């Protein structure tokens, strides 16, 4: 039996396929692109729509969750027909699937753009990296590569220490979000006395 996530993905792909054939790209997909980039990249759209539908039916409910209400209002501003679609009985899961498809597409496009630009940033003079890194593959990036690993290495660790480097490469050293990577600091140098030179 397929999981809920799998069936949701299939339903979203089916809706997106039908939408593209019938309407040359549903406006909700474009709304998802914009909403994901400017408002919220990871919120649960179906929950927002279900909340909004309840608010449309019970005006007093709108104050119960200010964040969800604000996000729903933003969606309504972006698509003036959204409220009508909800009132006409269109399933929130169908609408959410199309908006999510747009957000996913935007994230994918952004990630591809950044991935390609990283090589120019890592080696701005256009010289070759040894070993070389491909623009269209993630293989060999991160701690696996000597140059990108040095940039990602947390400031409290010494990338030039072979033992530290090996632990980072085989993931026995855990790097957490509160450990700032070296690339955030001017000249890749962290200085306790000059904290203004970094994050």
C-alpha positions as CSV (number, residue, x, y, z in Angstrom):
1,X,0.0,0.0,0.0
2,X,1.5,3.4,-1.0
3,X,2.3,5.9,1.7
4,X,0.4,9.1,2.0
5,X,3.5,11.0,0.8
6,X,3.8,8.8,-2.3
7,X,0.1,9.1,-3.2
8,X,0.3,12.9,-2.7
9,X,3.3,13.2,-5.0
10,X,1.5,11.1,-7.7
11,X,-1.6,13.2,-7.3
12,X,0.4,16.4,-7.6
13,X,2.2,15.2,-10.7
14,X,-1.1,14.2,-12.2
15,X,-2.7,17.5,-11.4
16,X,0.3,19.4,-12.7
17,X,0.3,17.4,-15.9
18,X,-3.5,18.0,-16.5
19,X,-3.1,21.6,-15.6
20,X,-0.3,22.2,-18.1
21,X,-2.3,20.5,-20.9
22,X,-5.5,22.3,-20.1
23,X,-4.4,25.7,-19.1
24,X,-0.7,25.9,-20.3
25,X,0.4,26.0,-16.7
26,X,-2.0,26.7,-13.9
27,X,-1.7,30.1,-12.3
28,X,-1.4,28.4,-8.9
29,X,1.9,26.9,-10.0
30,X,3.2,30.4,-10.8
31,X,1.7,31.6,-7.5
32,X,3.7,28.8,-5.7
33,X,6.9,30.0,-7.4
34,X,6.3,33.6,-6.1
35,X,5.0,32.6,-2.7
36,X,7.9,30.2,-2.1
37,X,10.5,32.8,-2.9
38,X,8.9,35.8,-1.2
39,X,6.8,34.6,1.6
40,X,7.4,31.1,3.0
41,X,9.4,28.3,1.4
42,X,8.4,25.4,3.7
43,X,5.0,26.0,5.3
44,X,2.3,23.4,4.8
45,X,0.1,24.9,2.2
46,X,-2.8,22.5,2.7
47,X,-2.9,23.4,6.4
48,X,-3.0,27.1,5.5
49,X,-5.8,26.5,3.0
50,X,-7.8,24.4,5.4
51,X,-7.4,27.1,8.1
52,X,-8.4,29.8,5.6
53,X,-11.5,27.8,4.5
54,X,-12.5,27.5,8.1
55,X,-12.0,31.3,8.6
56,X,-14.2,32.0,5.6
57,X,-16.9,30.0,7.3
58,X,-16.3,31.3,10.8
59,X,-15.0,34.9,10.9
60,X,-14.1,34.6,14.6
61,X,-11.5,31.9,14.0
62,X,-9.2,34.2,12.0
63,X,-7.6,35.6,15.2
64,X,-6.7,32.2,16.6
65,X,-3.5,31.8,14.5
66,X,-2.1,35.1,13.3
67,X,0.7,33.5,11.2
68,X,-1.6,31.2,9.3
69,X,-4.1,33.9,8.8
70,X,-1.4,36.2,7.4
71,X,-0.2,33.5,5.0
72,X,-3.7,32.8,3.8
73,X,-4.4,36.5,3.2
74,X,-1.2,36.6,1.2
75,X,-2.3,33.7,-0.9
76,X,-5.7,35.4,-1.5
77,X,-3.9,38.6,-2.6
78,X,-1.8,36.7,-5.0
79,X,-4.8,34.8,-6.5
80,X,-8.0,36.8,-6.3
81,X,-9.9,33.7,-7.5
82,X,-8.6,31.5,-4.6
83,X,-11.5,32.2,-2.3
84,X,-14.0,31.4,-5.1
85,X,-12.2,28.2,-5.8
86,X,-12.4,27.2,-2.2
87,X,-16.0,28.1,-1.8
88,X,-16.9,26.3,-5.0
89,X,-15.7,23.1,-3.4
90,X,-12.3,22.6,-5.1
91,X,-10.3,20.3,-2.8
92,X,-7.6,22.1,-0.7
93,X,-5.3,19.2,-1.4
94,X,-5.6,19.8,-5.2
95,X,-4.9,23.5,-4.8
96,X,-2.0,22.8,-2.4
97,X,-0.5,20.3,-4.7
98,X,-0.3,22.9,-7.5
99,X,1.1,25.6,-5.2
100,X,3.6,23.1,-3.8
101,X,4.7,22.1,-7.3
102,X,5.5,25.8,-8.0
103,X,7.5,26.2,-4.8
104,X,9.4,23.0,-5.5
105,X,10.2,24.2,-9.0
106,X,11.4,27.5,-7.6
107,X,13.7,25.8,-5.0
108,X,15.1,23.5,-7.7
109,X,15.8,26.4,-10.0
110,X,17.5,28.4,-7.3
111,X,19.6,25.4,-6.1
112,X,20.8,24.8,-9.7
113,X,21.7,28.5,-10.1
114,X,23.7,28.6,-6.8
115,X,25.4,25.3,-7.5
116,X,26.7,26.5,-10.9
117,X,27.8,29.9,-9.4
118,X,29.7,28.2,-6.5
119,X,32.6,27.1,-8.7
120,X,33.2,30.7,-9.9
121,X,33.1,31.9,-6.3
122,X,35.4,29.1,-5.0
123,X,37.9,29.7,-7.7
124,X,37.3,33.3,-9.1
125,X,40.5,33.5,-11.2
126,X,39.1,30.8,-13.4
127,X,41.9,28.3,-12.6
128,X,41.4,24.6,-12.3
129,X,40.5,22.9,-9.1
130,X,42.4,19.7,-8.3
131,X,40.5,17.4,-8.4
132,X,38.1,19.1,-10.7
133,X,34.5,19.7,-9.8
134,X,31.6,19.4,-12.3
135,X,29.0,22.1,-12.6
136,X,26.2,19.7,-13.1
137,X,27.0,17.2,-10.3
138,X,27.3,17.3,-6.5
139,X,29.8,14.4,-6.5
140,X,33.0,15.5,-4.8
141,X,31.7,18.7,-3.3
142,X,31.5,19.6,0.4
143,X,34.1,18.1,2.8
144,X,35.0,15.5,0.2
145,X,37.0,18.2,-1.7
146,X,40.0,20.0,-0.3
147,X,38.9,23.5,-1.4
148,X,35.2,23.3,-0.6
149,X,36.0,21.5,2.6
150,X,38.3,24.3,3.8
151,X,35.5,26.8,3.2
152,X,32.9,24.7,5.0
153,X,35.1,23.8,7.9
154,X,33.8,25.3,11.2
155,X,36.1,28.0,12.5
156,X,36.9,26.1,15.8
157,X,38.3,23.2,13.8
158,X,41.6,23.1,11.9
159,X,41.1,21.9,8.3
160,X,44.8,21.4,7.9
161,X,44.8,18.8,10.6
162,X,44.6,15.5,8.7
163,X,42.7,13.8,11.6
164,X,40.0,16.6,11.7
165,X,39.7,16.6,7.9
166,X,39.2,12.8,7.9
167,X,36.5,13.0,10.6
168,X,34.7,15.7,8.6
169,X,34.9,13.7,5.4
170,X,33.6,10.4,6.9
171,X,31.0,12.3,9.0
172,X,32.3,11.1,12.4
173,X,32.7,14.8,13.4
174,X,29.2,16.4,13.6
175,X,28.8,19.9,12.3
176,X,25.8,21.8,13.7
177,X,24.0,24.9,12.5
178,X,25.5,27.0,15.2
179,X,29.1,26.3,14.1
180,X,30.0,29.0,11.6
181,X,31.9,27.9,8.5
182,X,35.1,29.6,7.6
183,X,33.8,31.0,4.4
184,X,31.7,33.5,6.3
185,X,34.8,35.4,7.5
186,X,36.9,37.9,5.7
187,X,40.1,36.4,4.4
188,X,38.7,33.0,5.8
189,X,40.1,34.0,9.2
190,X,38.1,34.0,12.4
191,X,39.4,36.4,15.1
192,X,37.8,36.6,18.5
193,X,38.9,40.2,18.8
194,X,37.4,41.2,15.4
195,X,33.9,39.6,15.4
196,X,32.6,42.3,13.1
197,X,34.7,40.7,10.3
198,X,32.2,37.8,10.1
199,X,28.7,36.8,11.0
